[in-house]
Amino acid sequence: MNSRPDQTRVFYQAGSIGVCLFSWLRIYLASFINASLLVSLRRTPATSAAPILGALALVLYCWYSGPAIATALSADPVAGTGIRVLGLLLVGNWFQRALRNLPHIPGDDQPIPISALTSN
């Protein structure tokens, strides 16, 4: 018996899985770098950055998965829009409550001048 075609198929599948994982890794790495730059350049404290980034991640998830969830449940396409709206409302409520509970830092409401961000 020749098991060569099976080995070729296994190697092909392993290669395609590796390419898929690498492409997702690039997306995660780019997201991490963008979030890190945004937080460091704006000098946002971690207590403010965590709710902002968490809310953004949850909104993106609800926005893109809403129609897929409705399709998987064999519901109307309107249900996908309902999932999107419900997700936005829940995240908005959570985000508003999370920011209200943050401690106030004196002088934190002053904008950072552009000259402070540029080096001479």
VOPAGU-2260 file (C-alpha; in pm, 1 decimal, decimal comma):
REM VOPAGU-2260
SITE   aa  ch    i         X         Y         Z
SITE  MET   A    0       0,0       0,0       0,0
SITE  ASN   A    1     116,6     346,2     -82,2
SITE  SER   A    2      43,9     603,7     187,3
SITE  ARG   A    3     202,3     886,3      -7,4
SITE  PRO   A    4    -124,0    1068,5    -102,0
SITE  ASP   A    5    -234,0    1068,5     262,5
SITE  GLN   A    6      96,5    1218,9     374,0
SITE  THR   A    7      76,1    1485,7     107,3
SITE  ARG   A    8    -275,5    1577,9     215,1
SITE  VAL   A    9    -170,8    1595,3     581,4
SITE  PHE   A   10     125,7    1818,1     498,5
SITE  TYR   A   11     -95,9    2039,8     284,0
SITE  GLN   A   12    -348,9    2076,1     566,5
SITE  ALA   A   13     -75,0    2147,9     820,3
SITE  GLY   A   14      70,3    2412,6     590,2
SITE  SER   A   15    -265,1    2580,3     538,6
SITE  ILE   A   16    -327,6    2582,3     913,5
SITE  GLY   A   17      14,8    2739,8     968,5
SITE  VAL   A   18     -56,8    3011,6     711,9
SITE  CYS   A   19    -394,5    3081,1     871,8
SITE  LEU   A   20    -243,5    3104,7    1220,9
SITE  PHE   A   21      33,0    3332,5    1094,9
SITE  SER   A   22    -217,8    3568,0     932,4
SITE  TRP   A   23    -420,4    3588,6    1255,3
SITE  LEU   A   24    -100,2    3646,0    1451,0
SITE  ARG   A   25     -20,2    3943,5    1228,6
SITE  ILE   A   26    -364,7    4089,7    1294,4
SITE  TYR   A   27    -332,3    4045,1    1672,2
SITE  LEU   A   28      16,8    4192,3    1670,7
SITE  ALA   A   29     -94,6    4493,3    1467,0
SITE  SER   A   30    -387,1    4548,5    1703,4
SITE  PHE   A   31    -158,0    4528,7    2005,2
SITE  ILE   A   32      87,3    4777,3    1853,3
SITE  ASN   A   33    -192,2    5018,9    1758,3
SITE  ALA   A   34    -349,0    5002,0    2103,8
SITE  SER   A   35      -9,5    5045,9    2271,9
SITE  LEU   A   36      74,6    5347,8    2059,3
SITE  LEU   A   37    -265,4    5503,8    2118,7
SITE  VAL   A   38    -239,1    5461,5    2494,9
SITE  SER   A   39     123,7    5574,1    2520,8
SITE  LEU   A   40      93,6    5875,4    2289,4
SITE  ARG   A   41    -221,5    5999,0    2461,3
SITE  ARG   A   42     -68,6    5921,3    2802,8
SITE  THR   A   43    -389,2    5749,8    2901,1
SITE  PRO   A   44    -376,4    5584,5    3243,8
SITE  ALA   A   45    -440,5    5211,2    3250,4
SITE  THR   A   46    -757,2    5261,9    3456,1
SITE  SER   A   47    -906,1    5454,2    3162,2
SITE  ALA   A   48    -747,7    5256,1    2878,9
SITE  ALA   A   49    -875,8    4916,0    2990,6
SITE  PRO   A   50   -1248,5    5007,8    2975,2
SITE  ILE   A   51   -1198,2    5192,7    2646,1
SITE  LEU   A   52   -1019,0    4903,1    2476,9
SITE  GLY   A   53   -1258,4    4648,6    2630,4
SITE  ALA   A   54   -1561,2    4839,3    2506,6
SITE  LEU   A   55   -1408,5    4872,2    2161,3
SITE  ALA   A   56   -1337,6    4499,0    2143,2
SITE  LEU   A   57   -1688,5    4407,0    2256,4
SITE  VAL   A   58   -1853,2    4651,0    2015,3
SITE  LEU   A   59   -1652,1    4511,1    1725,2
SITE  TYR   A   60   -1744,0    4156,9    1824,8
SITE  CYS   A   61   -2115,9    4235,9    1851,2
SITE  TRP   A   62   -2111,3    4431,7    1526,5
SITE  TYR   A   63   -1949,0    4161,5    1315,3
SITE  SER   A   64   -2093,1    3853,4    1485,0
SITE  GLY   A   65   -2455,2    3972,9    1507,7
SITE  PRO   A   66   -2557,5    3867,5    1156,0
SITE  ALA   A   67   -2361,3    3541,1    1184,7
SITE  ILE   A   68   -2534,6    3454,0    1510,9
SITE  ALA   A   69   -2874,3    3529,0    1355,2
SITE  THR   A   70   -2790,2    3309,9    1056,1
SITE  ALA   A   71   -2668,7    3026,4    1280,1
SITE  LEU   A   72   -2997,8    3040,2    1472,8
SITE  SER   A   73   -3197,7    3046,6    1146,6
SITE  ALA   A   74   -3349,5    3379,5    1245,0
SITE  ASP   A   75   -3447,7    3673,9    1026,3
SITE  PRO   A   76   -3172,4    3911,4     914,3
SITE  VAL   A   77   -3346,2    4171,3    1130,3
SITE  ALA   A   78   -3236,6    3966,7    1433,0
SITE  GLY   A   79   -2874,0    4033,8    1336,1
SITE  THR   A   80   -2944,3    4407,0    1347,5
SITE  GLY   A   81   -3117,9    4356,5    1681,7
SITE  ILE   A   82   -2810,9    4179,3    1817,8
SITE  ARG   A   83   -2596,9    4469,2    1697,7
SITE  VAL   A   84   -2821,2    4729,1    1862,1
SITE  LEU   A   85   -2850,2    4529,5    2184,4
SITE  GLY   A   86   -2471,9    4488,5    2194,1
SITE  LEU   A   87   -2418,3    4861,1    2143,5
SITE  LEU   A   88   -2667,0    4944,8    2419,7
SITE  LEU   A   89   -2513,2    4698,1    2664,1
SITE  VAL   A   90   -2159,7    4815,3    2592,2
SITE  GLY   A   91   -2265,2    5179,7    2614,0
SITE  ASN   A   92   -2425,5    5119,7    2953,8
SITE  TRP   A   93   -2124,7    4925,2    3080,7
SITE  PHE   A   94   -1880,1    5184,3    2945,6
SITE  GLN   A   95   -2070,3    5473,0    3103,5
SITE  ARG   A   96   -2075,1    5295,1    3441,4
SITE  ALA   A   97   -1706,5    5200,0    3416,5
SITE  LEU   A   98   -1596,5    5557,2    3344,4
SITE  ARG   A   99   -1816,4    5697,9    3618,8
SITE  ASN   A  100   -1639,7    5479,6    3878,4
SITE  LEU   A  101   -1289,1    5593,9    3781,6
SITE  PRO   A  102   -1110,2    5814,6    4033,3
SITE  HIS   A  103   -1066,4    6174,9    3919,5
SITE  ILE   A  104    -707,3    6279,5    3864,3
SITE  PRO   A  105    -654,1    6653,8    3920,7
SITE  GLY   A  106    -545,8    6824,6    3599,8
SITE  ASP   A  107    -644,2    6519,3    3395,2
SITE  ASP   A  108    -911,2    6714,4    3210,5
SITE  GLN   A  109    -651,9    6949,8    3060,2
SITE  PRO   A  110    -554,3    6863,9    2701,7
SITE  ILE   A  111    -194,7    6769,1    2631,1
SITE  PRO   A  112     -30,2    7038,4    2418,1
SITE  ILE   A  113     110,4    6923,7    2083,8
SITE  SER   A  114     448,7    7070,6    2174,1
SITE  ALA   A  115     476,5    6816,4    2458,3
SITE  LEU   A  116     445,1    6530,0    2210,7
SITE  THR   A  117     718,4    6648,7    1976,3
SITE  SER   A  118    1082,7    6628,5    2065,4
SITE  ASN   A  119    1318,9    6917,4    1992,5
